[in-house]
Amino acid sequence: MTNDTSKINNTSTTNKIRPWIQTGRYEFETVYRSTLCPKEWLQVEKIYVCEYCLKTTIHATSAKRHRTKCTQTCPPGCKIYIQNDVNIFEVCGWKAKTYCEDLCLLATLFIESKVEIKNVHRFRFYVLTVCHNDNQYEFAGFFSKLQFQEKLNLSCLLILPPYRNRGFGSLMVHISYALSRLANIHIGTPERPLSTQGLLCYRKYWKSKIFDYLLTKTNDEQIVINDISKATSISTCDIIETLASLNMIRMLEKDKLIIYRSQDLLDEYEQKSKEIDNRQQIVNYDSKYLTIKPIPVTLPFENKCKKLKFDDNETVMTFLNYYPSSSTEDID
C-alpha cells in the first residue's frame, strides 16, 4: 500500500510540474501549464529551445545535435530597430509560418490567455534579439499585432525572464506606438485582455508619457484629457484608467472628470527617471534607431484583382491565406 501510494504521489507531482526552458546560456522556469503546447512538453522537467531558429526538443542530445547543424543566426525578417546590441526584426506571419508558430507556442508557457497559434498569417511579429559575437542574434522576446489594424497596436507581448529589467518591455511598447504613427494612426491602444506582464509594461509606459506631459504644465494651467491623448498618442480610456489607478482623477457633477495633480507622485517619478537614466543596462527608446519608413501598403493581389471588393480585413487575410504564391515584394 505504501509503495503504491508513493507512486501515485510521484505521478501527480510530475503531472503538475511546469517545465524549465534552456535556451543558449540561460535556463529558467516557465509560468503556466498550457494545454495549447505539445503534451510531451508537460511530461518532462526541461525543454530545449534553439536561441536562433526556436526549434524545440525535449532531449539534450537532440538539442546538441541541432546546434551543430543550425545555420540560422537571426529571425527570418527585416531589421527595423538597431541600438547597440539590441535589434528588432519584423517577421510576417504568412511568410515565416513555422517560426511564428514556434514563437506563439513558447508564449503559451508564460501568457495565460490571448495567444494565437493557428492563424499566425493574420499577424506581424516584432522579434527582439540581443546580438553577440559573430553577428548571432539571440531571441529575447517579441510582440505581435494584427495586420491592417493599426489602432490595435499590440496583441501579445513576451520578454523572456533572463532579459527582463533592461527596459525591453517599455522599448517594445514604444515601438508599437511608433509603428501606428508611421501608419498615420495617431491614437493607439493594445488588444484586450492584456496579460499580467503586458499590463505592467503598458501601465509603466502610460504613466511615463502622462507624467512627462503634466510636468510641462503649471498648477494654474487647465489640463484636458483629450489634449494629453493628442500629445501622447494614448487613448483617452487608457489615460483615465492609468490616472484612476494612481488615484489622480476625480468625478464631478454631471459626469465630468477632473485630474488631481499629485506633486508628490510627480516628484517621485522625476527622481526615479534620473536613477533609471543612469543605469547602463537600461535601453531607452530613441526614434533615430528606428529604420522602418512609412510606405503605402500594396496588397499582392491589388493589380491582378482590381474588380474584387473586400468588405472586411478578415476577407483580405483569407485571400492571402489561400493565395500565398502571389507576389509579395511590395508589402515588406
C-alpha positions in Angstrom: 0.0 0.0 0.0 2.8 2.4 0.9 4.7 1.8 -2.3 1.5 2.2 -4.4 0.7 5.5 -2.7 4.2 6.9 -3.3 3.9 6.0 -7.0 0.6 7.9 -7.2 2.1 10.9 -5.4 5.1 10.9 -7.7 3.0 10.7 -10.8 0.7 13.5 -9.7 3.7 15.7 -8.8 5.2 15.0 -12.3 1.9 15.9 -14.0 1.8 19.3 -12.1 5.3 20.4 -12.8 6.0 23.4 -15.1 8.9 22.6 -17.4 12.1 24.6 -17.3 13.5 26.0 -20.6 17.1 26.0 -21.6 18.0 28.3 -24.4 21.5 29.3 -25.2 23.3 30.3 -22.0 20.1 30.6 -19.9 17.9 28.3 -18.0 14.6 29.4 -16.4 11.2 28.1 -15.2 8.0 28.7 -17.2 4.9 30.2 -15.6 1.9 28.2 -16.9 1.0 24.7 -17.9 -0.6 25.4 -21.2 -3.0 23.0 -22.9 -2.1 24.5 -26.3 1.5 23.3 -26.3 2.5 19.7 -27.2 1.7 17.2 -24.4 5.3 15.9 -24.3 6.4 19.4 -23.1 4.4 18.9 -19.9 5.8 15.5 -19.2 9.4 16.5 -18.9 11.3 18.7 -16.5 13.2 20.6 -19.2 12.7 21.6 -22.8 15.5 22.9 -25.1 14.9 25.8 -27.4 17.3 27.0 -30.1 18.0 30.7 -29.4 18.1 31.4 -33.1 15.5 29.3 -35.0 13.4 28.4 -31.9 13.3 24.7 -32.8 12.3 22.9 -29.6 13.2 19.4 -28.4 12.8 17.5 -25.1 16.2 15.7 -25.3 19.6 17.3 -24.5 21.3 15.1 -27.1 18.9 16.2 -29.8 19.5 19.9 -28.9 23.3 19.5 -29.1 22.9 17.8 -32.5 20.7 20.6 -33.7 23.2 23.3 -32.6 25.9 21.7 -34.8 23.6 21.8 -37.8 21.5 25.0 -37.3 22.6 27.7 -39.8 20.1 30.4 -38.8 21.6 33.3 -36.9 18.7 35.8 -36.8 14.9 35.9 -37.2 13.5 35.4 -40.7 12.5 39.1 -41.3 13.7 42.7 -41.8 15.7 44.5 -39.2 13.7 47.7 -38.2 15.5 48.8 -35.0 19.2 48.8 -34.1 20.5 50.2 -30.8 23.9 48.9 -29.6 23.4 45.1 -29.1 19.6 45.3 -29.3 17.9 44.6 -32.6 14.3 44.2 -33.5 13.1 42.3 -36.6 9.7 42.5 -38.3 8.6 39.0 -39.3 5.5 38.4 -41.4 3.3 35.5 -40.1 2.3 34.2 -43.5 5.9 34.3 -44.8 7.6 32.5 -41.8 4.7 30.4 -40.6 6.7 27.7 -38.7 8.9 30.3 -36.9 5.9 32.4 -35.8 4.0 29.3 -34.6 7.1 28.4 -32.5 7.0 31.9 -31.1 3.4 31.5 -30.1 3.9 28.1 -28.6 6.7 29.4 -26.5 4.5 32.3 -25.3 1.8 29.9 -24.1 4.1 28.9 -21.3 4.3 32.5 -20.0 1.0 34.1 -21.0 -2.3 32.6 -19.7 -4.7 33.9 -22.4 -4.8 35.6 -25.8 -2.1 33.6 -27.6 -3.0 32.9 -31.2 -1.3 29.8 -32.6 -3.2 28.6 -35.7 -3.8 31.8 -37.5 -0.3 33.4 -37.5 -0.9 34.6 -41.1 -3.1 37.3 -39.7 -0.2 38.8 -37.7 3.1 40.6 -37.9 5.7 39.7 -35.3 8.3 42.1 -33.9 11.1 40.0 -32.5 13.6 41.4 -30.1 17.1 40.0 -30.1 20.4 40.6 -28.4 23.4 40.4 -30.7 26.6 38.6 -29.5 29.8 37.6 -31.3 29.8 36.7 -35.0 26.5 38.6 -35.6 24.4 36.0 -33.9 21.1 37.3 -32.7 19.8 35.5 -29.6 16.0 35.6 -29.1 14.9 37.7 -26.1 11.2 38.5 -26.7 8.6 39.6 -29.1 5.2 41.3 -29.6 2.6 40.6 -32.3 0.0 42.8 -33.9 -2.9 42.2 -36.3 -2.2 43.3 -39.9 -4.2 46.2 -41.2 -5.4 47.0 -37.6 -3.1 49.9 -36.7 -5.3 51.2 -33.9 -4.8 48.0 -32.1 -1.0 48.4 -31.9 -0.2 45.2 -29.9 -1.8 41.8 -29.5 0.7 39.8 -27.4 3.9 40.7 -25.6 6.6 38.5 -24.1 10.0 39.2 -22.7 11.9 36.1 -21.6 12.9 36.1 -17.8 16.7 36.4 -18.3 16.2 39.6 -20.4 13.9 41.5 -18.0 14.8 44.6 -16.0 16.6 46.1 -19.0 13.7 48.2 -20.3 12.9 45.8 -23.1 9.2 45.8 -22.3 8.9 49.6 -22.4 11.0 49.6 -25.6 8.6 47.2 -27.4 5.6 49.3 -26.3 7.3 52.4 -27.7 7.9 50.6 -31.0 4.2 49.6 -31.1 3.1 53.2 -30.8 5.7 54.4 -33.3 4.5 51.9 -35.9 1.0 53.2 -35.5 2.1 56.8 -36.0 4.0 55.7 -39.2 0.7 54.4 -40.5 -0.9 57.8 -39.7 -2.8 56.4 -36.8 -2.2 58.9 -34.0 -4.1 57.2 -31.2 -3.4 53.6 -30.4 -4.3 51.0 -27.8 -3.4 47.3 -27.1 -5.7 44.5 -27.8 -7.6 43.2 -24.7 -7.4 41.3 -22.4 -3.8 42.2 -21.5 -1.5 39.6 -19.9 -0.1 40.5 -16.5 3.3 41.3 -18.0 1.7 43.3 -20.8 -0.4 45.3 -18.4 2.6 46.2 -16.2 4.6 47.3 -19.3 1.8 49.4 -20.6 0.9 51.0 -17.2 4.6 51.9 -16.9 4.6 53.4 -20.4 1.3 55.3 -20.0 2.4 56.7 -16.6 5.7 58.0 -18.0 4.1 59.6 -21.0 1.3 61.2 -19.0 3.7 62.4 -16.2 6.1 63.9 -18.8 3.2 65.9 -20.2 2.0 67.0 -16.8 5.5 68.2 -15.9 5.4 70.6 -18.8 2.3 72.3 -17.3 2.0 74.6 -14.3 -0.6 74.2 -11.5 -2.6 77.1 -12.9 -3.0 75.6 -16.4 -6.1 73.7 -17.2 -5.3 70.1 -18.2 -7.7 68.3 -20.6 -7.6 64.6 -21.1 -8.1 65.0 -24.9 -5.1 67.2 -25.0 -3.0 64.5 -23.2 -4.3 62.0 -25.7 -3.3 64.1 -28.7 0.2 64.8 -27.3 1.0 61.2 -26.2 -1.0 59.1 -28.8 -2.6 57.2 -25.8 -6.3 56.7 -26.0 -8.5 58.6 -23.5 -9.7 55.4 -22.0 -6.1 54.3 -21.2 -5.3 57.7 -19.8 -8.3 57.6 -17.5 -7.5 54.0 -16.4 -3.9 55.0 -15.6 -4.8 58.1 -13.7 -7.5 56.3 -11.8 -5.1 53.5 -10.7 -2.9 56.3 -9.3 -5.9 58.0 -7.6 -5.3 61.1 -9.7 -8.7 61.5 -11.2 -12.0 62.8 -9.6 -15.6 62.6 -10.7 -17.5 65.9 -10.6 -21.2 66.7 -11.1 -22.7 65.9 -14.5 -20.2 63.1 -15.0 -17.3 65.5 -15.5 -13.8 64.2 -14.8 -11.0 66.3 -13.2 -7.4 65.4 -13.0 -5.9 65.7 -9.5 -2.3 66.8 -9.8 -0.3 64.9 -7.2 3.0 66.8 -6.8 4.5 64.1 -4.6 3.9 61.4 -7.3 5.4 63.7 -9.9 8.5 64.4 -7.8 8.9 60.7 -7.1 8.6 60.0 -10.8 11.3 62.6 -11.7 13.7 61.2 -9.2 13.2 57.6 -10.4 13.6 58.7 -14.0 17.0 60.2 -13.2 18.1 57.0 -11.5 17.0 54.8 -14.4 18.7 57.0 -16.9 22.0 56.5 -15.0 21.7 52.7 -15.2 23.9 51.4 -18.1 21.9 48.3 -18.9 18.6 50.1 -19.4 17.7 50.5 -23.1 15.7 53.7 -23.7 13.8 54.0 -27.0 15.2 56.5 -29.5 13.4 57.2 -32.7 16.7 57.7 -34.6 17.3 54.0 -34.3 14.0 53.1 -36.0 14.9 52.3 -39.6 11.5 51.4 -40.9 9.9 54.0 -43.2 6.3 54.9 -43.7 5.3 53.3 -47.0 1.9 52.7 -48.6 0.7 49.1 -48.2 0.1 47.4 -51.5 -1.7 44.1 -51.4 -0.1 41.3 -53.5 -3.3 40.8 -55.5 -4.2 44.5 -55.9 -3.2 44.9 -59.5 -4.5 41.5 -60.6 -7.9 41.8 -58.9 -8.9 45.4 -59.1 -12.5 44.5 -59.6 -12.7 42.5 -56.4 -14.1 44.3 -53.4 -13.4 43.1 -49.8 -15.8 44.2 -47.1 -13.5 43.4 -44.1 -10.0 42.7 -43.1 -10.8 39.0 -42.4 -11.8 38.5 -46.0 -8.5 40.1 -47.1 -6.4 37.8 -44.9 -8.5 34.8 -46.1 -7.5 35.7 -49.6 -3.8 35.9 -48.6 -4.0 32.6 -46.9 -5.4 30.8 -50.0 -3.0 32.5 -52.5 0.4 32.6 -50.7 2.2 32.3 -54.0 1.2 35.8 -55.1 4.0 38.3 -55.4 4.6 40.0 -52.0 7.6 42.2 -52.6 5.5 45.4 -52.2 4.2 44.5 -48.7 7.6 44.5 -47.0 
